[in-house]
Amino acid sequence: MPGDLKLKDLKRRERSSSRLMNVKIPAYVSAAIDRVARDLDASKTEVVIALLNEGLQASATALKGWPADTETRAAQRWCVVNGCREPHVAKGYCAAHYQAARRRKLRTAR
């Protein structure tokens, strides 16, 4: 099955091989896939692939411009303590200020 298969393409498709992937889905999703497959005269596998392709394409479009990794995102946020220009690690603080805040909290809890 081509990797760019869409629901609209199921009417004029060519059959090809695929890999088995066991996935548990709710019964109502399986029933909906059965209905779509029957309406389009397609196999359930073809319907699932088409839906996944469309969902992946929509996700890729929605995520355009997002940083690729968490290090990039963390480096863009800075510690909330005035004058500190260290990258944010947790709860708005850099590593040093976060540990200091934890120690203060532990001391006051005793």
Phi and psi in radians as a Rosetta constraint file:
Dihedral C 1 N 2 CA 2 C 2 CIRCULARHARMONIC -1.137 0.35
Dihedral N 2 CA 2 C 2 N 3 CIRCULARHARMONIC 2.567 0.35
Dihedral C 2 N 3 CA 3 C 3 CIRCULARHARMONIC -1.235 0.35
Dihedral N 3 CA 3 C 3 N 4 CIRCULARHARMONIC -0.243 0.35
Dihedral C 3 N 4 CA 4 C 4 CIRCULARHARMONIC -1.868 0.35
Dihedral N 4 CA 4 C 4 N 5 CIRCULARHARMONIC 0.392 0.35
Dihedral C 4 N 5 CA 5 C 5 CIRCULARHARMONIC -1.110 0.35
Dihedral N 5 CA 5 C 5 N 6 CIRCULARHARMONIC 2.308 0.35
Dihedral C 5 N 6 CA 6 C 6 CIRCULARHARMONIC -2.117 0.35
Dihedral N 6 CA 6 C 6 N 7 CIRCULARHARMONIC 2.858 0.35
Dihedral C 6 N 7 CA 7 C 7 CIRCULARHARMONIC -1.000 0.35
Dihedral N 7 CA 7 C 7 N 8 CIRCULARHARMONIC -0.711 0.35
Dihedral C 7 N 8 CA 8 C 8 CIRCULARHARMONIC -1.144 0.35
Dihedral N 8 CA 8 C 8 N 9 CIRCULARHARMONIC -0.367 0.35
Dihedral C 8 N 9 CA 9 C 9 CIRCULARHARMONIC -1.465 0.35
Dihedral N 9 CA 9 C 9 N 10 CIRCULARHARMONIC -0.159 0.35
Dihedral C 9 N 10 CA 10 C 10 CIRCULARHARMONIC -1.159 0.35
Dihedral N 10 CA 10 C 10 N 11 CIRCULARHARMONIC -0.416 0.35
Dihedral C 10 N 11 CA 11 C 11 CIRCULARHARMONIC -1.219 0.35
Dihedral N 11 CA 11 C 11 N 12 CIRCULARHARMONIC -0.587 0.35
Dihedral C 11 N 12 CA 12 C 12 CIRCULARHARMONIC -2.105 0.35
Dihedral N 12 CA 12 C 12 N 13 CIRCULARHARMONIC 0.919 0.35
Dihedral C 12 N 13 CA 13 C 13 CIRCULARHARMONIC -1.730 0.35
Dihedral N 13 CA 13 C 13 N 14 CIRCULARHARMONIC 2.835 0.35
Dihedral C 13 N 14 CA 14 C 14 CIRCULARHARMONIC -1.968 0.35
Dihedral N 14 CA 14 C 14 N 15 CIRCULARHARMONIC 2.425 0.35
Dihedral C 14 N 15 CA 15 C 15 CIRCULARHARMONIC -1.380 0.35
Dihedral N 15 CA 15 C 15 N 16 CIRCULARHARMONIC 2.483 0.35
Dihedral C 15 N 16 CA 16 C 16 CIRCULARHARMONIC -2.600 0.35
Dihedral N 16 CA 16 C 16 N 17 CIRCULARHARMONIC 3.071 0.35
Dihedral C 16 N 17 CA 17 C 17 CIRCULARHARMONIC -1.422 0.35
Dihedral N 17 CA 17 C 17 N 18 CIRCULARHARMONIC 2.854 0.35
Dihedral C 17 N 18 CA 18 C 18 CIRCULARHARMONIC -2.593 0.35
Dihedral N 18 CA 18 C 18 N 19 CIRCULARHARMONIC 3.013 0.35
Dihedral C 18 N 19 CA 19 C 19 CIRCULARHARMONIC -1.830 0.35
Dihedral N 19 CA 19 C 19 N 20 CIRCULARHARMONIC 2.600 0.35
Dihedral C 19 N 20 CA 20 C 20 CIRCULARHARMONIC -1.385 0.35
Dihedral N 20 CA 20 C 20 N 21 CIRCULARHARMONIC 2.317 0.35
Dihedral C 20 N 21 CA 21 C 21 CIRCULARHARMONIC -2.443 0.35
Dihedral N 21 CA 21 C 21 N 22 CIRCULARHARMONIC 1.908 0.35
Dihedral C 21 N 22 CA 22 C 22 CIRCULARHARMONIC -1.389 0.35
Dihedral N 22 CA 22 C 22 N 23 CIRCULARHARMONIC 2.163 0.35
Dihedral C 22 N 23 CA 23 C 23 CIRCULARHARMONIC -2.403 0.35
Dihedral N 23 CA 23 C 23 N 24 CIRCULARHARMONIC 2.296 0.35
Dihedral C 23 N 24 CA 24 C 24 CIRCULARHARMONIC -1.492 0.35
Dihedral N 24 CA 24 C 24 N 25 CIRCULARHARMONIC 2.287 0.35
Dihedral C 24 N 25 CA 25 C 25 CIRCULARHARMONIC -2.297 0.35
Dihedral N 25 CA 25 C 25 N 26 CIRCULARHARMONIC 2.715 0.35
Dihedral C 25 N 26 CA 26 C 26 CIRCULARHARMONIC -1.102 0.35
Dihedral N 26 CA 26 C 26 N 27 CIRCULARHARMONIC 2.675 0.35
Dihedral C 26 N 27 CA 27 C 27 CIRCULARHARMONIC -1.047 0.35
Dihedral N 27 CA 27 C 27 N 28 CIRCULARHARMONIC -0.660 0.35
Dihedral C 27 N 28 CA 28 C 28 CIRCULARHARMONIC -1.175 0.35
Dihedral N 28 CA 28 C 28 N 29 CIRCULARHARMONIC -0.533 0.35
Dihedral C 28 N 29 CA 29 C 29 CIRCULARHARMONIC -1.228 0.35
Dihedral N 29 CA 29 C 29 N 30 CIRCULARHARMONIC -0.736 0.35
Dihedral C 29 N 30 CA 30 C 30 CIRCULARHARMONIC -1.072 0.35
Dihedral N 30 CA 30 C 30 N 31 CIRCULARHARMONIC -0.724 0.35
Dihedral C 30 N 31 CA 31 C 31 CIRCULARHARMONIC -1.124 0.35
Dihedral N 31 CA 31 C 31 N 32 CIRCULARHARMONIC -0.703 0.35
Dihedral C 31 N 32 CA 32 C 32 CIRCULARHARMONIC -1.143 0.35
Dihedral N 32 CA 32 C 32 N 33 CIRCULARHARMONIC -0.711 0.35
Dihedral C 32 N 33 CA 33 C 33 CIRCULARHARMONIC -1.105 0.35
Dihedral N 33 CA 33 C 33 N 34 CIRCULARHARMONIC -0.722 0.35
Dihedral C 33 N 34 CA 34 C 34 CIRCULARHARMONIC -1.028 0.35
Dihedral N 34 CA 34 C 34 N 35 CIRCULARHARMONIC -0.777 0.35
Dihedral C 34 N 35 CA 35 C 35 CIRCULARHARMONIC -1.100 0.35
Dihedral N 35 CA 35 C 35 N 36 CIRCULARHARMONIC -0.790 0.35
Dihedral C 35 N 36 CA 36 C 36 CIRCULARHARMONIC -1.114 0.35
Dihedral N 36 CA 36 C 36 N 37 CIRCULARHARMONIC -0.767 0.35
Dihedral C 36 N 37 CA 37 C 37 CIRCULARHARMONIC -1.060 0.35
Dihedral N 37 CA 37 C 37 N 38 CIRCULARHARMONIC -0.738 0.35
Dihedral C 37 N 38 CA 38 C 38 CIRCULARHARMONIC -1.158 0.35
Dihedral N 38 CA 38 C 38 N 39 CIRCULARHARMONIC -0.760 0.35
Dihedral C 38 N 39 CA 39 C 39 CIRCULARHARMONIC -1.117 0.35
Dihedral N 39 CA 39 C 39 N 40 CIRCULARHARMONIC -0.606 0.35
Dihedral C 39 N 40 CA 40 C 40 CIRCULARHARMONIC -1.677 0.35
Dihedral N 40 CA 40 C 40 N 41 CIRCULARHARMONIC 0.009 0.35
Dihedral C 40 N 41 CA 41 C 41 CIRCULARHARMONIC 0.933 0.35
Dihedral N 41 CA 41 C 41 N 42 CIRCULARHARMONIC 0.877 0.35
Dihedral C 41 N 42 CA 42 C 42 CIRCULARHARMONIC -2.246 0.35
Dihedral N 42 CA 42 C 42 N 43 CIRCULARHARMONIC 2.907 0.35
Dihedral C 42 N 43 CA 43 C 43 CIRCULARHARMONIC -1.415 0.35
Dihedral N 43 CA 43 C 43 N 44 CIRCULARHARMONIC 2.766 0.35
Dihedral C 43 N 44 CA 44 C 44 CIRCULARHARMONIC -1.085 0.35
Dihedral N 44 CA 44 C 44 N 45 CIRCULARHARMONIC -0.621 0.35
Dihedral C 44 N 45 CA 45 C 45 CIRCULARHARMONIC -1.061 0.35
Dihedral N 45 CA 45 C 45 N 46 CIRCULARHARMONIC -0.787 0.35
Dihedral C 45 N 46 CA 46 C 46 CIRCULARHARMONIC -1.088 0.35
Dihedral N 46 CA 46 C 46 N 47 CIRCULARHARMONIC -0.713 0.35
Dihedral C 46 N 47 CA 47 C 47 CIRCULARHARMONIC -1.119 0.35
Dihedral N 47 CA 47 C 47 N 48 CIRCULARHARMONIC -0.785 0.35
Dihedral C 47 N 48 CA 48 C 48 CIRCULARHARMONIC -1.088 0.35
Dihedral N 48 CA 48 C 48 N 49 CIRCULARHARMONIC -0.770 0.35
Dihedral C 48 N 49 CA 49 C 49 CIRCULARHARMONIC -1.086 0.35
Dihedral N 49 CA 49 C 49 N 50 CIRCULARHARMONIC -0.771 0.35
Dihedral C 49 N 50 CA 50 C 50 CIRCULARHARMONIC -1.091 0.35
Dihedral N 50 CA 50 C 50 N 51 CIRCULARHARMONIC -0.764 0.35
Dihedral C 50 N 51 CA 51 C 51 CIRCULARHARMONIC -1.121 0.35
Dihedral N 51 CA 51 C 51 N 52 CIRCULARHARMONIC -0.734 0.35
Dihedral C 51 N 52 CA 52 C 52 CIRCULARHARMONIC -1.114 0.35
Dihedral N 52 CA 52 C 52 N 53 CIRCULARHARMONIC -0.756 0.35
Dihedral C 52 N 53 CA 53 C 53 CIRCULARHARMONIC -1.048 0.35
Dihedral N 53 CA 53 C 53 N 54 CIRCULARHARMONIC -0.773 0.35
Dihedral C 53 N 54 CA 54 C 54 CIRCULARHARMONIC -1.158 0.35
Dihedral N 54 CA 54 C 54 N 55 CIRCULARHARMONIC -0.693 0.35
Dihedral C 54 N 55 CA 55 C 55 CIRCULARHARMONIC -1.159 0.35
Dihedral N 55 CA 55 C 55 N 56 CIRCULARHARMONIC -0.709 0.35
Dihedral C 55 N 56 CA 56 C 56 CIRCULARHARMONIC -1.134 0.35
Dihedral N 56 CA 56 C 56 N 57 CIRCULARHARMONIC -0.691 0.35
Dihedral C 56 N 57 CA 57 C 57 CIRCULARHARMONIC -1.145 0.35
Dihedral N 57 CA 57 C 57 N 58 CIRCULARHARMONIC -0.733 0.35
Dihedral C 57 N 58 CA 58 C 58 CIRCULARHARMONIC -1.122 0.35
Dihedral N 58 CA 58 C 58 N 59 CIRCULARHARMONIC -0.688 0.35
Dihedral C 58 N 59 CA 59 C 59 CIRCULARHARMONIC -1.139 0.35
Dihedral N 59 CA 59 C 59 N 60 CIRCULARHARMONIC -0.759 0.35
Dihedral C 59 N 60 CA 60 C 60 CIRCULARHARMONIC -1.072 0.35
Dihedral N 60 CA 60 C 60 N 61 CIRCULARHARMONIC -0.695 0.35
Dihedral C 60 N 61 CA 61 C 61 CIRCULARHARMONIC -1.161 0.35
Dihedral N 61 CA 61 C 61 N 62 CIRCULARHARMONIC -0.767 0.35
Dihedral C 61 N 62 CA 62 C 62 CIRCULARHARMONIC -1.172 0.35
Dihedral N 62 CA 62 C 62 N 63 CIRCULARHARMONIC -0.523 0.35
Dihedral C 62 N 63 CA 63 C 63 CIRCULARHARMONIC -1.608 0.35
Dihedral N 63 CA 63 C 63 N 64 CIRCULARHARMONIC 0.021 0.35
Dihedral C 63 N 64 CA 64 C 64 CIRCULARHARMONIC -1.013 0.35
Dihedral N 64 CA 64 C 64 N 65 CIRCULARHARMONIC 2.318 0.35
Dihedral C 64 N 65 CA 65 C 65 CIRCULARHARMONIC 1.590 0.35
Dihedral N 65 CA 65 C 65 N 66 CIRCULARHARMONIC -0.173 0.35
Dihedral C 65 N 66 CA 66 C 66 CIRCULARHARMONIC -1.308 0.35
Dihedral N 66 CA 66 C 66 N 67 CIRCULARHARMONIC 2.546 0.35
Dihedral C 66 N 67 CA 67 C 67 CIRCULARHARMONIC -1.063 0.35
Dihedral N 67 CA 67 C 67 N 68 CIRCULARHARMONIC 2.564 0.35
Dihedral C 67 N 68 CA 68 C 68 CIRCULARHARMONIC -1.307 0.35
Dihedral N 68 CA 68 C 68 N 69 CIRCULARHARMONIC -0.501 0.35
Dihedral C 68 N 69 CA 69 C 69 CIRCULARHARMONIC -2.460 0.35
Dihedral N 69 CA 69 C 69 N 70 CIRCULARHARMONIC 2.916 0.35
Dihedral C 69 N 70 CA 70 C 70 CIRCULARHARMONIC -1.236 0.35
Dihedral N 70 CA 70 C 70 N 71 CIRCULARHARMONIC -0.507 0.35
Dihedral C 70 N 71 CA 71 C 71 CIRCULARHARMONIC -1.085 0.35
Dihedral N 71 CA 71 C 71 N 72 CIRCULARHARMONIC -0.710 0.35
Dihedral C 71 N 72 CA 72 C 72 CIRCULARHARMONIC -1.109 0.35
Dihedral N 72 CA 72 C 72 N 73 CIRCULARHARMONIC -0.779 0.35
Dihedral C 72 N 73 CA 73 C 73 CIRCULARHARMONIC -1.148 0.35
Dihedral N 73 CA 73 C 73 N 74 CIRCULARHARMONIC -0.743 0.35
Dihedral C 73 N 74 CA 74 C 74 CIRCULARHARMONIC -1.131 0.35
Dihedral N 74 CA 74 C 74 N 75 CIRCULARHARMONIC -0.627 0.35
Dihedral C 74 N 75 CA 75 C 75 CIRCULARHARMONIC -1.218 0.35
Dihedral N 75 CA 75 C 75 N 76 CIRCULARHARMONIC -0.334 0.35
Dihedral C 75 N 76 CA 76 C 76 CIRCULARHARMONIC -1.489 0.35
Dihedral N 76 CA 76 C 76 N 77 CIRCULARHARMONIC -0.184 0.35
Dihedral C 76 N 77 CA 77 C 77 CIRCULARHARMONIC -1.907 0.35
Dihedral N 77 CA 77 C 77 N 78 CIRCULARHARMONIC 2.506 0.35
Dihedral C 77 N 78 CA 78 C 78 CIRCULARHARMONIC -2.064 0.35
Dihedral N 78 CA 78 C 78 N 79 CIRCULARHARMONIC 2.790 0.35
Dihedral C 78 N 79 CA 79 C 79 CIRCULARHARMONIC -1.015 0.35
Dihedral N 79 CA 79 C 79 N 80 CIRCULARHARMONIC 2.474 0.35
Dihedral C 79 N 80 CA 80 C 80 CIRCULARHARMONIC -1.396 0.35
Dihedral N 80 CA 80 C 80 N 81 CIRCULARHARMONIC -0.165 0.35
Dihedral C 80 N 81 CA 81 C 81 CIRCULARHARMONIC -1.245 0.35
Dihedral N 81 CA 81 C 81 N 82 CIRCULARHARMONIC 2.275 0.35
Dihedral C 81 N 82 CA 82 C 82 CIRCULARHARMONIC -0.978 0.35
Dihedral N 82 CA 82 C 82 N 83 CIRCULARHARMONIC 2.312 0.35
Dihedral C 82 N 83 CA 83 C 83 CIRCULARHARMONIC 1.481 0.35
Dihedral N 83 CA 83 C 83 N 84 CIRCULARHARMONIC -0.198 0.35
Dihedral C 83 N 84 CA 84 C 84 CIRCULARHARMONIC -1.542 0.35
Dihedral N 84 CA 84 C 84 N 85 CIRCULARHARMONIC 2.205 0.35
Dihedral C 84 N 85 CA 85 C 85 CIRCULARHARMONIC -1.978 0.35
Dihedral N 85 CA 85 C 85 N 86 CIRCULARHARMONIC 0.486 0.35
Dihedral C 85 N 86 CA 86 C 86 CIRCULARHARMONIC -1.486 0.35
Dihedral N 86 CA 86 C 86 N 87 CIRCULARHARMONIC 2.652 0.35
Dihedral C 86 N 87 CA 87 C 87 CIRCULARHARMONIC -1.129 0.35
Dihedral N 87 CA 87 C 87 N 88 CIRCULARHARMONIC 2.562 0.35
Dihedral C 87 N 88 CA 88 C 88 CIRCULARHARMONIC -1.111 0.35
Dihedral N 88 CA 88 C 88 N 89 CIRCULARHARMONIC 2.410 0.35
Dihedral C 88 N 89 CA 89 C 89 CIRCULARHARMONIC -2.075 0.35
Dihedral N 89 CA 89 C 89 N 90 CIRCULARHARMONIC -0.910 0.35
Dihedral C 89 N 90 CA 90 C 90 CIRCULARHARMONIC -2.689 0.35
Dihedral N 90 CA 90 C 90 N 91 CIRCULARHARMONIC 2.466 0.35
Dihedral C 90 N 91 CA 91 C 91 CIRCULARHARMONIC 0.898 0.35
Dihedral N 91 CA 91 C 91 N 92 CIRCULARHARMONIC 0.580 0.35
Dihedral C 91 N 92 CA 92 C 92 CIRCULARHARMONIC 1.511 0.35
Dihedral N 92 CA 92 C 92 N 93 CIRCULARHARMONIC -0.090 0.35
Dihedral C 92 N 93 CA 93 C 93 CIRCULARHARMONIC -1.849 0.35
Dihedral N 93 CA 93 C 93 N 94 CIRCULARHARMONIC 2.739 0.35
Dihedral C 93 N 94 CA 94 C 94 CIRCULARHARMONIC -1.319 0.35
Dihedral N 94 CA 94 C 94 N 95 CIRCULARHARMONIC 3.076 0.35
Dihedral C 94 N 95 CA 95 C 95 CIRCULARHARMONIC -1.043 0.35
Dihedral N 95 CA 95 C 95 N 96 CIRCULARHARMONIC -0.783 0.35
Dihedral C 95 N 96 CA 96 C 96 CIRCULARHARMONIC -1.157 0.35
Dihedral N 96 CA 96 C 96 N 97 CIRCULARHARMONIC -0.812 0.35
Dihedral C 96 N 97 CA 97 C 97 CIRCULARHARMONIC -1.226 0.35
Dihedral N 97 CA 97 C 97 N 98 CIRCULARHARMONIC -0.553 0.35
Dihedral C 97 N 98 CA 98 C 98 CIRCULARHARMONIC -1.128 0.35
Dihedral N 98 CA 98 C 98 N 99 CIRCULARHARMONIC -0.796 0.35
Dihedral C 98 N 99 CA 99 C 99 CIRCULARHARMONIC -1.107 0.35
Dihedral N 99 CA 99 C 99 N 100 CIRCULARHARMONIC -0.696 0.35
Dihedral C 99 N 100 CA 100 C 100 CIRCULARHARMONIC -1.089 0.35
Dihedral N 100 CA 100 C 100 N 101 CIRCULARHARMONIC -0.747 0.35
Dihedral C 100 N 101 CA 101 C 101 CIRCULARHARMONIC -1.116 0.35
Dihedral N 101 CA 101 C 101 N 102 CIRCULARHARMONIC -0.691 0.35
Dihedral C 101 N 102 CA 102 C 102 CIRCULARHARMONIC -1.100 0.35
Dihedral N 102 CA 102 C 102 N 103 CIRCULARHARMONIC -0.774 0.35
Dihedral C 102 N 103 CA 103 C 103 CIRCULARHARMONIC -1.097 0.35
Dihedral N 103 CA 103 C 103 N 104 CIRCULARHARMONIC -0.761 0.35
Dihedral C 103 N 104 CA 104 C 104 CIRCULARHARMONIC -1.033 0.35
Dihedral N 104 CA 104 C 104 N 105 CIRCULARHARMONIC -0.778 0.35
Dihedral C 104 N 105 CA 105 C 105 CIRCULARHARMONIC -1.108 0.35
Dihedral N 105 CA 105 C 105 N 106 CIRCULARHARMONIC -0.709 0.35
Dihedral C 105 N 106 CA 106 C 106 CIRCULARHARMONIC -1.142 0.35
Dihedral N 106 CA 106 C 106 N 107 CIRCULARHARMONIC -0.721 0.35
Dihedral C 106 N 107 CA 107 C 107 CIRCULARHARMONIC -1.135 0.35
Dihedral N 107 CA 107 C 107 N 108 CIRCULARHARMONIC -0.706 0.35
Dihedral C 107 N 108 CA 108 C 108 CIRCULARHARMONIC -1.297 0.35
Dihedral N 108 CA 108 C 108 N 109 CIRCULARHARMONIC -0.389 0.35
Dihedral C 108 N 109 CA 109 C 109 CIRCULARHARMONIC -1.370 0.35
Dihedral N 109 CA 109 C 109 N 110 CIRCULARHARMONIC -0.294 0.35
